[in-house]
Amino acid sequence: MIKLDMKALSIALLRVSSSKQGLSGDSPERQKEDINKILDKYNASVINYFELVESASGDIQPAVKLINFVKEHPEIKYCFI
């Protein structure tokens, strides 16, 4: 079990649909900045950012990694997307 200063443990999914989109516009870095701005509102701390730059049409859906992490860490309270 992971504990961190009594803040709600959280994860975040940063997603873009192509590697080109990941370099500009709503990049994973920009999404991370936006999520970090609201963490205090939820008294939360992100312990893992899932950066997924791929198409959702592939054989394995991008959120599977995130879901497996949450299954292994039931203490996770929030998932920011």
Secondary structure, DSSP 4 states (H G I P E B T S, - for coil): ----TTPEEEEEEEEESSTTGGGSSS-HHHHHHHHHHHTGGGTEEEEEEEEEES-TTSSS-THHHHHHHHHH-TT--EEE-
